[in-house]
Amino acid sequence: MNISVTLFLSGHPRTFKFQGRMGWAMAQLAEAGAHGITTIERPAPRLSAYIHSLRKCGVPIETENEPHEGAYSGTHARYRLSCDAQVTVLGKGGAQ
């Protein structure tokens, strides 16, 4: 997925272009809004790596640890954008 995303950071819009799985992850974060995303709700291999890469690019993402039950109870991360975002899909193809 190829996307262009404009982040509204303290009144200073900043535009990025992402492709492949980073584009997918960014689009998922923007679509989820304040609810955020987890690997439990939106399974994806290496989601935390995509979040890390997006942060290195300057995308402000918050992490909240949440408990979960079941045979392998513990905690998982919920990721949320810390600003408003506007995403434009440029194409469905791209590097993975």
C-alpha positions as a Markdown table, in Angstrom:
| # | Residue | x | y | z |
|---|---|---|---|---|
| 1 | Met | 0.0 | 0.0 | 0.0 |
| 2 | Asn | 1.4 | 3.4 | -1.0 |
| 3 | Ile | 0.1 | 6.3 | 1.0 |
| 4 | Ser | 0.6 | 10.0 | 1.7 |
| 5 | Val | -0.2 | 11.1 | 5.2 |
| 6 | Thr | -0.3 | 14.6 | 6.6 |
| 7 | Leu | 0.1 | 14.9 | 10.3 |
| 8 | Phe | -1.1 | 18.0 | 12.1 |
| 9 | Leu | 1.5 | 18.6 | 14.8 |
| 10 | Ser | 1.0 | 21.7 | 16.9 |
| 11 | Gly | -0.5 | 23.6 | 14.0 |
| 12 | His | 2.4 | 22.6 | 11.7 |
| 13 | Pro | 1.3 | 20.1 | 9.1 |
| 14 | Arg | 3.9 | 17.6 | 8.0 |
| 15 | Thr | 3.5 | 15.2 | 5.1 |
| 16 | Phe | 5.1 | 11.8 | 4.7 |
| 17 | Lys | 4.9 | 9.1 | 2.1 |
| 18 | Phe | 5.0 | 5.4 | 3.1 |
| 19 | Gln | 4.8 | 2.2 | 1.1 |
| 20 | Gly | 4.3 | -1.5 | 1.8 |
| 21 | Arg | 3.7 | -2.6 | 5.3 |
| 22 | Met | 4.7 | 0.7 | 6.8 |
| 23 | Gly | 2.0 | 2.4 | 4.7 |
| 24 | Trp | -0.5 | -0.3 | 5.8 |
| 25 | Ala | 0.5 | 0.3 | 9.5 |
| 26 | Met | 0.2 | 4.1 | 9.2 |
| 27 | Ala | -3.2 | 3.8 | 7.5 |
| 28 | Gln | -4.4 | 1.4 | 10.2 |
| 29 | Leu | -3.3 | 3.9 | 12.9 |
| 30 | Ala | -5.1 | 6.8 | 11.2 |
| 31 | Glu | -8.3 | 4.8 | 10.6 |
| 32 | Ala | -8.4 | 3.6 | 14.3 |
| 33 | Gly | -8.2 | 7.1 | 15.7 |
| 34 | Ala | -8.3 | 7.4 | 19.5 |
| 35 | His | -9.1 | 3.7 | 19.9 |
| 36 | Gly | -5.7 | 2.7 | 18.5 |
| 37 | Ile | -4.6 | -0.7 | 17.2 |
| 38 | Thr | -3.3 | -4.0 | 18.7 |
| 39 | Thr | -2.0 | -7.1 | 17.2 |
| 40 | Ile | -4.9 | -9.0 | 18.8 |
| 41 | Glu | -7.5 | -6.9 | 16.9 |
| 42 | Arg | -5.4 | -6.4 | 13.6 |
| 43 | Pro | -3.1 | -9.3 | 13.3 |
| 44 | Ala | 0.1 | -8.5 | 11.4 |
| 45 | Pro | 3.6 | -9.9 | 11.6 |
| 46 | Arg | 6.1 | -7.5 | 13.1 |
| 47 | Leu | 3.6 | -4.7 | 13.9 |
| 48 | Ser | 5.9 | -3.4 | 16.6 |
| 49 | Ala | 8.7 | -3.1 | 14.1 |
| 50 | Tyr | 6.6 | -1.0 | 11.8 |
| 51 | Ile | 5.6 | 1.2 | 14.8 |
| 52 | His | 9.3 | 1.6 | 15.7 |
| 53 | Ser | 10.2 | 2.6 | 12.1 |
| 54 | Leu | 7.3 | 5.1 | 11.9 |
| 55 | Arg | 8.5 | 6.7 | 15.2 |
| 56 | Lys | 12.0 | 6.9 | 13.7 |
| 57 | Cys | 10.5 | 8.9 | 10.8 |
| 58 | Gly | 9.0 | 11.4 | 13.3 |
| 59 | Val | 5.4 | 10.0 | 13.6 |
| 60 | Pro | 4.2 | 10.5 | 17.2 |
| 61 | Ile | 2.7 | 7.2 | 18.4 |
| 62 | Glu | 1.7 | 6.5 | 22.0 |
| 63 | Thr | 1.9 | 3.0 | 23.5 |
| 64 | Glu | -0.4 | 1.7 | 26.3 |
| 65 | Asn | 0.0 | -1.8 | 27.8 |
| 66 | Glu | -3.2 | -3.7 | 28.3 |
| 67 | Pro | -3.8 | -6.9 | 30.1 |
| 68 | His | -5.3 | -9.9 | 28.3 |
| 69 | Glu | -6.7 | -13.2 | 29.6 |
| 70 | Gly | -6.5 | -16.8 | 28.2 |
| 71 | Ala | -4.1 | -19.6 | 28.2 |
| 72 | Tyr | -1.2 | -17.2 | 27.6 |
| 73 | Ser | -2.4 | -14.3 | 29.8 |
| 74 | Gly | -0.3 | -11.2 | 30.1 |
| 75 | Thr | -0.2 | -7.8 | 28.4 |
| 76 | His | -0.1 | -6.5 | 24.9 |
| 77 | Ala | 0.5 | -3.0 | 23.4 |
| 78 | Arg | -2.2 | -0.7 | 22.0 |
| 79 | Tyr | -0.7 | 1.9 | 19.6 |
| 80 | Arg | -2.3 | 5.3 | 19.0 |
| 81 | Leu | -1.4 | 8.3 | 16.9 |
| 82 | Ser | -0.7 | 11.4 | 19.2 |
| 83 | Cys | -2.0 | 13.8 | 16.5 |
| 84 | Asp | -4.6 | 14.2 | 13.8 |
| 85 | Ala | -3.8 | 12.6 | 10.5 |
| 86 | Gln | -5.1 | 12.8 | 6.9 |
| 87 | Val | -4.3 | 9.7 | 4.8 |
| 88 | Thr | -4.5 | 9.6 | 1.0 |
| 89 | Val | -4.0 | 6.1 | -0.6 |
| 90 | Leu | -1.8 | 6.5 | -3.6 |
| 91 | Gly | -1.9 | 2.8 | -4.7 |
| 92 | Lys | -2.3 | -0.7 | -3.4 |
| 93 | Gly | 1.1 | -2.0 | -4.6 |
| 94 | Gly | 4.5 | -1.4 | -3.2 |
| 95 | Ala | 7.4 | -3.0 | -1.4 |
| 96 | Gln | 6.7 | -5.3 | 1.5 |
